[in-house]
Amino acid sequence: RGKENKAVIASNIMYVVGQYPRFLKAHWRFLRTVVHKLFEFMHETFPGVQDMAVDTFLKIAKQCKEKFVVQQAGEPQSFIKEMQADIHKITLDLDADQKHVFYEAAAHM
C-alpha cells in the first residue's frame, strides 16, 4: 500500500509540474530539481511511474528547452552536459520504448 501511495503522489507531482512551463522557465533551480526528481522516478518499479516520468520529461524538455542548453548562473556547466555525463545511469532501468522517449526529449533540447 505504501508503494502505491508513493506512486500516486509521484504521478500527481509529475502532472502538476508539467502544467506550468512558464513558472519552470522563470525558476531555474526549481526546474533543475524537478528534472532530477523525474530522473529518480525513472528508476521506480511501480507500474506506470517510469512511463509518466519520461513523458513528463519530454513535455518539459519541449517547453523549456532553452534553459537546458545555456549555462545557468551558479552552475559549473549547462544541464545538457551534466545530463550527458550521467545518461547511462539515468536510463539504466528504462525499457527500449522509454529510452526512445528519453532520447526524443534530449533531442528537443
HULIN-V171481 format. One line per field, one symbol per residue. phi: phi as a letter, one per 20 degrees, with the letter a starting at -180 (. if undefined). psi: psi as a letter, one per 30 degrees, with the letter a starting at -180 (. if undefined). A space follows every 50 residues. Layout:
phi->???
psi->???
//
This chain:
phi->.fffffffffffffffffecfffffecgffgffffffgffffdfefgnff gfffffffffffecgffeedfegndfbffffffffdgfffegeeegfffg fgfffffff
psi->eeeeeeeeeeeeeeeefffieeeeefieeeeeeeeeeeeefffkfkkfee eeeeeeeeeeeefgeffffkjlkgkflleeeeeeegeeeegegkleeeee eeeeeeef.
//
